[in-house]
């Protein structure tokens, strides 16, 4: 059965590639709009489902993976900054504090009208950062198009003091949860998941992918 990743994120594609399964990338063309009143966990699941279904509608006999990541500070969703100035404001709010990263994963199959989903949460504690340190990070351009204005697998890892939970959920695709969903959908995954996590844990945080 064909496997499709409904995401334009190179980070998600890189993580999925570690499972050793052939897959195709198809970027969904949807507006990422969160309905009013929806809580962050529901919002992440809603957008992941919307992405997966948007692609599955044109690939009916494929298994399609959709995913969405929310950065949440005290129940407030911090989306993708519209400018470098907004990125600096977000990082100023996050510095020295702990926030939650919620990544939803959905696997759907259009022909059978079945879907499987999971939301993984991790707690991320940021270092105390100076205005100069924040400005230097924003100047790298890495904040752009990133929820919460940082990339945990890039230079943004230098801003992080600790992660409690699945680090790959912070990057954008919780590997264990994704394998579980694929197996529930009937796809055999033979990758050594413990080895994948072990490789990740042995590398310095700022070098993790």
Buried (B, 14 or more C-beta within 10 A) or exposed (E): EEBBBBBEBEBBBBBBEBBEBEBEBBEBEBEEEBEEEBBBBBBBBBBBBBBBBBBBEEBEEBBBBBBBBBBBBEEEBBBBBEEBEBBBBBBEBBBEEEBBBBBBBBBBBBEEEEBBBBBBBBEBBBEEBEEEBBBEBBEEEBBBEBBBBBBBBBBBBBBBEEBEBBBBBBBBBBBBBBBBBBEEBEBEBEEEBEEBBEEBEEEEBBEBB
